[in-house]
Amino acid sequence: MFKNKAKILGLAVLTSTVVLSGCGLFGSETQKKIDPPKTVTTTSEKNINKETAAVKKENAENVLKTELYLIDKNGYVVPQTLNLPKTKSVAKQALDYLVVNGPVTDMLPNDFRAVLPEDTKPSVNIKDGVAVVDFSKEFKNYQPEDELKILQSVTWTLTQFAGVNSVKLKMNGHELTEMPVKGTPISEKLSRATGINLDTKDVVDITNTKPITVYFIGGEEGSYYYVPVTRRVKASEKDPITAAVNELIKGPSEKSNLVSEFMTDVKLNETPKYQDGTVTLNFNKNIYGSFEEKVISQNLLDTLVLSLTEQKGVQKVAVLVDGKAELKNDKGKKLSAPVTRPEKVNTGSF
């Protein structure tokens, strides 16, 4: 059950490679027709099928799945994976598709909008892990309330690419030390450590804290998606894995439009174990979505994996319940191996 929300039935899993496949819609109860007619495929039909398959393969080879950090109707900066034309200039193309009324217009998911001002023209030069972006003068034509969202969108969109660890901004060839409308300071090298969808609600002294990013669920029935949110935890916190799990258990702000499948009585039985890129978590039985069937929600598992793999060095997540590993998700699939992060997030396969 979603925390503080009514149960939402049939919530689709949003990431293709995290998902551990389950049973078909009708499972094993699907009945066969009596004496079904034999299907005869002609040579002509076979040729058409081959041509169709060839076209699909060619189309797949000509597109590049790219995460674009767009703004949803609630103002969150959210990754949406879209099929863009294959190109060598992937970083520049991604920024081109962030421009209002640009090439992304007809591809925008419902209730999402682009972030960069109309007619903005970007150039990108990547060297030594830093993507230096130079925007045209139109870059300054944004609404004040979008200032932080633009910084976050550009930074997180570009740092998805291998070889890009941080971002530096310019406008008309001049380095930007602050944003042109509200004057938000810009660090010399923007990175994901800067955060996204900042939640500082209960923070009194931000100087004694450090950021940690976790994922909650946003959207509405029929179009759910994962939303990264950066919280502040105590600077003295030595274990970022435990800190991230605790933030997931705490759940999203009650004033937000986000939900979580973690219940407040979920707890770790022991300190997480890390070895060779894999984190092993041992939860109490309250992690189960159903005590009767002893299953773990796939949506809960997805947000857990997305959150923990934001931590440096974490590639896989293994889950135990009271020390036992023989688990299954709510799709009926056994969780027999650690789960890896999906290559892309929010692919639209709802």
C-alpha distance (Angstrom), angle and dihedral (degrees) to the residues before:
residue distance angle dihedral
M1 . . .
F2 3.76 . .
K3 3.76 111.6 .
N4 3.82 112.7 -102.7
K5 3.80 89.5 -5.9
A6 3.79 137.3 92.5
K7 3.78 115.3 -95.7
I8 3.78 110.4 -86.7
L9 3.76 110.6 -149.8
G10 3.76 123.8 -146.0
L11 3.81 96.2 14.0
A12 3.77 103.4 -178.6
V13 3.77 120.3 -130.5
L14 3.77 108.0 -111.6
T15 3.79 105.6 -156.4
S16 3.75 121.7 65.7
T17 3.79 101.3 -154.3
V18 3.80 98.5 40.1
V19 3.79 90.8 54.8
L20 3.77 116.6 99.5
S21 3.79 103.0 -148.8
G22 3.82 118.2 -112.7
C23 3.78 138.8 -172.1
G24 3.78 124.4 -50.4
L25 3.79 121.2 -96.3
F26 3.79 94.2 -90.6
G27 3.82 96.8 28.3
S28 3.78 116.4 -158.6
E29 3.80 93.6 -28.7
T30 3.77 94.6 81.1
Q31 3.80 107.1 121.3
K32 3.78 124.4 -138.8
K33 3.78 120.5 -127.9
I34 3.80 115.5 -112.9
D35 3.79 111.8 -103.8
P36 3.81 96.0 -10.0
P37 3.79 114.0 -153.5
K38 3.76 115.6 -102.4
T39 3.78 115.4 -108.9
V40 3.76 114.4 -130.5
T41 3.80 117.3 -161.3
T42 3.78 115.4 -159.3
T43 3.80 124.5 -146.4
S44 3.79 88.6 -109.5
E45 3.81 91.6 54.1
K46 3.80 90.7 47.8
N47 3.80 90.5 53.9
I48 3.81 91.0 48.8
N49 3.80 90.4 50.6
K50 3.80 91.3 50.4
E51 3.81 91.0 48.9
T52 3.81 91.0 49.1
A53 3.79 91.3 50.2
A54 3.79 90.7 48.1
V55 3.81 91.4 51.4
K56 3.82 91.5 49.4
K57 3.80 90.7 49.4
E58 3.81 91.8 48.5
N59 3.81 91.2 48.8
A60 3.80 90.9 49.6
E61 3.79 91.0 50.6
N62 3.80 91.3 51.8
V63 3.80 97.2 54.6
L64 3.78 133.3 72.6
K65 3.80 120.1 -151.8
T66 3.82 105.1 -131.8
E67 3.80 132.1 179.4
L68 3.78 111.0 -130.3
Y69 3.78 115.6 -170.1
L70 3.80 103.1 -138.0
I71 3.81 133.5 170.3
D72 3.80 119.2 -104.5
K73 3.80 125.9 -151.2
N74 3.80 91.2 -91.4
G75 3.79 92.9 54.2
Y76 3.80 98.1 -105.1
V77 3.80 120.2 141.1
V78 3.81 103.0 -127.0
P79 3.82 133.7 178.4
Q80 3.79 114.3 -120.5
T81 3.79 118.2 -176.9
L82 3.80 112.1 -137.4
N83 3.80 132.5 176.5
L84 3.81 106.5 -113.2
P85 3.81 126.4 -178.9
K86 3.78 112.7 -85.0
T87 3.80 110.7 -102.5
K88 3.78 140.8 156.3
S89 3.83 91.0 -126.8
V90 3.80 95.7 65.8
A91 3.81 96.0 153.8
K92 3.81 95.0 50.8
Q93 3.79 91.4 43.8
A94 3.80 91.2 52.9
L95 3.82 90.3 53.9
D96 3.82 91.2 46.7
Y97 3.80 87.2 56.9
L98 3.81 91.3 53.8
V99 3.82 92.2 63.0
V100 3.81 119.2 107.9
N101 3.82 111.3 -109.9
G102 3.78 88.9 6.5
P103 3.82 128.9 122.8
V104 3.81 92.0 -60.9
T105 3.81 93.1 64.8
D106 3.81 98.1 96.2
M107 3.81 91.9 40.5
L108 3.80 99.6 53.6
P109 3.81 114.8 123.7
N110 3.81 115.1 -122.9
D111 3.82 114.0 -72.9
F112 3.81 93.6 10.4
R113 3.80 128.1 114.8
A114 3.79 137.5 -169.2
V115 3.81 119.5 -105.2
L116 3.82 111.4 -147.6
P117 3.83 118.5 82.4
E118 3.80 117.3 -98.0
D119 3.82 116.0 -84.2
T120 3.82 92.9 15.2
K121 3.79 110.1 151.7
P122 3.82 117.0 -157.6
S123 3.78 132.1 -166.4
V124 3.81 123.6 -167.2
N125 3.78 131.7 -156.7
I126 3.81 117.3 -176.2
K127 3.79 120.2 -161.0
D128 3.80 132.9 154.3
G129 3.80 92.1 -6.3
V130 3.81 94.6 -52.5
A131 3.81 122.0 113.0
V132 3.81 108.4 -152.9
V133 3.81 108.6 -158.5
D134 3.79 121.0 -163.9
F135 3.82 114.0 -166.7
S136 3.80 126.3 -163.8
K137 3.82 119.3 -115.8
E138 3.84 90.9 -90.5
F139 3.81 87.6 74.4
K140 3.81 90.2 84.9
N141 3.82 93.3 60.5
Y142 3.80 97.5 91.4
Q143 3.79 133.3 116.2
P144 3.84 114.0 -96.5
E145 3.81 92.5 -122.2
D146 3.82 89.8 59.9
E147 3.80 95.8 57.0
L148 3.82 98.9 99.1
K149 3.80 91.3 36.9
I150 3.81 90.5 57.5
L151 3.80 92.1 50.5
Q152 3.79 91.3 49.0
S153 3.80 94.8 44.3
V154 3.80 94.9 50.4
T155 3.81 93.1 44.5
W156 3.81 97.2 47.5
T157 3.81 94.1 40.9
L158 3.80 92.9 53.8
T159 3.80 97.5 41.1
Q160 3.80 91.0 60.8
F161 3.80 87.8 77.2
A162 3.79 121.7 87.9
G163 3.78 110.3 -107.1
V164 3.82 95.4 28.5
N165 3.80 113.8 103.8
S166 3.78 100.0 153.3
V167 3.81 142.8 9.3
K168 3.80 134.3 -131.9
L169 3.82 121.8 -165.1
K170 3.79 132.6 -143.2
M171 3.79 134.4 169.9
N172 3.79 120.9 -153.4
G173 3.78 89.3 -13.3
H174 3.81 95.1 -53.4
E175 3.80 120.7 114.6
L176 3.78 114.4 -114.1
T177 3.80 116.0 -135.1
E178 3.81 91.5 169.9
M179 3.78 136.1 17.9
P180 3.81 113.4 -91.2
V181 3.84 100.2 -125.5
K182 3.83 110.4 39.4
G183 3.78 97.3 10.3
T184 3.79 98.5 -119.4
P185 3.85 105.4 178.1
I186 3.79 114.9 -111.1
S187 3.78 118.2 -149.1
E188 3.78 116.8 -132.1
K189 3.80 90.4 -108.2
L190 3.81 118.9 24.7
S191 3.80 115.5 -153.2
R192 3.78 140.2 163.5
A193 3.79 87.3 -90.2
T194 3.81 85.7 73.4
G195 3.79 87.0 70.7
I196 3.79 138.7 -136.1
N197 3.82 133.7 -116.5
L198 3.80 88.7 8.6
D199 3.80 116.8 -141.2
T200 3.81 110.3 -167.6
K201 3.81 96.3 151.3
D202 3.82 98.3 131.0
V203 3.80 98.2 28.8
V204 3.81 114.3 118.2
D205 3.81 101.0 169.8
I206 3.79 110.5 26.0
T207 3.82 92.3 -177.4
N208 3.81 90.3 71.3
T209 3.79 94.2 51.8
K210 3.79 139.2 74.6
P211 3.82 130.6 -151.4
I212 3.78 126.8 -102.1
T213 3.81 125.0 178.1
V214 3.80 123.5 -144.2
Y215 3.81 133.2 170.4
F216 3.80 128.5 -119.1
I217 3.81 131.5 174.7
G218 3.80 121.9 -95.6
G219 3.78 137.3 172.6
E220 3.76 126.9 52.8
E221 3.78 140.5 -85.3
G222 3.78 110.1 -46.6
S223 3.81 94.4 17.9
Y224 3.79 111.7 51.6
Y225 3.79 121.3 157.4
Y226 3.80 140.8 172.4
V227 3.81 119.1 -97.3
P228 3.83 123.1 -161.7
V229 3.80 114.3 -139.1
T230 3.80 126.0 -174.1
R231 3.79 116.3 -142.7
R232 3.80 129.5 -177.7
V233 3.80 119.2 -120.5
K234 3.78 129.9 -177.5
A235 3.80 113.6 -71.0
S236 3.80 87.6 -133.1
E237 3.83 91.0 62.6
K238 3.82 104.1 116.0
D239 3.80 98.7 -177.3
P240 3.83 112.2 63.4
I241 3.82 91.7 -178.7
T242 3.79 93.7 58.9
A243 3.80 89.6 42.4
A244 3.81 91.6 54.0
V245 3.82 92.5 47.5
N246 3.80 90.6 49.9
E247 3.81 90.9 51.7
L248 3.80 90.2 50.8
I249 3.80 90.1 50.8
K250 3.80 90.4 47.9
G251 3.78 87.4 55.3
P252 3.80 132.0 -156.2
S253 3.78 123.3 -41.1
E254 3.80 112.2 -78.3
K255 3.80 87.9 -128.2
S256 3.80 92.1 56.9
N257 3.80 128.0 88.0
L258 3.80 90.4 -126.3
V259 3.80 128.9 107.0
S260 3.79 138.3 -162.9
E261 3.80 136.5 -159.6
F262 3.81 92.6 -145.7
M263 3.79 112.2 105.8
T264 3.80 120.8 -146.3
D265 3.82 93.1 -115.9
V266 3.81 93.0 61.5
K267 3.81 110.8 113.1
L268 3.78 140.3 173.8
N269 3.80 111.8 -115.6
E270 3.79 92.1 -153.1
T271 3.78 143.4 -0.5
P272 3.84 112.3 -66.0
K273 3.79 114.9 -100.0
Y274 3.79 120.7 -134.7
Q275 3.78 125.8 -163.3
D276 3.81 131.9 157.0
G277 3.80 94.8 -18.9
T278 3.81 95.5 -45.3
V279 3.80 123.7 111.0
T280 3.82 117.3 -158.5
L281 3.81 117.1 -156.6
N282 3.81 123.8 -166.6
F283 3.83 110.2 -159.5
N284 3.78 131.9 -177.1
K285 3.81 117.9 -110.0
N286 3.81 92.3 -91.6
I287 3.80 87.4 82.9
Y288 3.81 86.6 77.2
G289 3.78 116.4 102.6
S290 3.78 88.4 -154.2
F291 3.81 123.1 27.5
E292 3.79 91.2 -166.2
E293 3.79 94.7 57.5
K294 3.82 97.3 23.9
V295 3.79 94.9 -134.9
I296 3.80 131.1 151.8
S297 3.79 119.5 -134.5
Q298 3.81 112.1 -111.2
N299 3.80 88.9 -143.6
L300 3.80 90.9 55.8
L301 3.80 89.4 48.1
D302 3.81 91.3 50.2
T303 3.80 94.2 52.5
L304 3.80 89.5 46.4
V305 3.81 93.6 51.9
L306 3.81 93.8 43.8
S307 3.80 91.2 49.6
L308 3.79 98.2 46.5
T309 3.80 96.0 43.7
E310 3.81 87.8 59.7
Q311 3.81 83.6 73.5
K312 3.79 116.2 91.4
G313 3.79 113.4 -97.5
V314 3.81 96.6 10.9
Q315 3.80 112.1 123.5
K316 3.81 104.5 152.7
V317 3.80 138.5 27.1
A318 3.81 125.8 -149.9
V319 3.81 120.5 -167.9
L320 3.80 128.5 -152.5
V321 3.80 128.4 179.9
D322 3.80 114.5 -148.8
G323 3.79 87.1 -20.0
K324 3.81 95.5 -53.8
A325 3.79 123.2 121.9
E326 3.81 101.3 -170.1
L327 3.80 96.2 101.9
K328 3.79 137.8 140.3
N329 3.78 135.7 -160.1
D330 3.80 127.0 -122.9
K331 3.81 89.2 -92.9
G332 3.79 89.3 65.6
K333 3.80 94.6 -108.9
K334 3.79 119.6 136.1
L335 3.79 114.8 -120.9
S336 3.76 93.6 -135.8
A337 3.81 97.9 151.2
P338 3.81 138.3 35.1
V339 3.81 113.4 -84.9
T340 3.80 121.8 -120.6
R341 3.78 128.4 -149.0
P342 3.82 114.7 -94.6
E343 3.77 116.4 -106.1
K344 3.82 89.3 -125.1
V345 3.80 132.7 18.5
N346 3.82 128.2 -133.2
T347 3.77 97.5 8.6
G348 3.79 94.0 177.0
S349 3.83 93.6 -111.5
F350 3.80 92.8 134.3
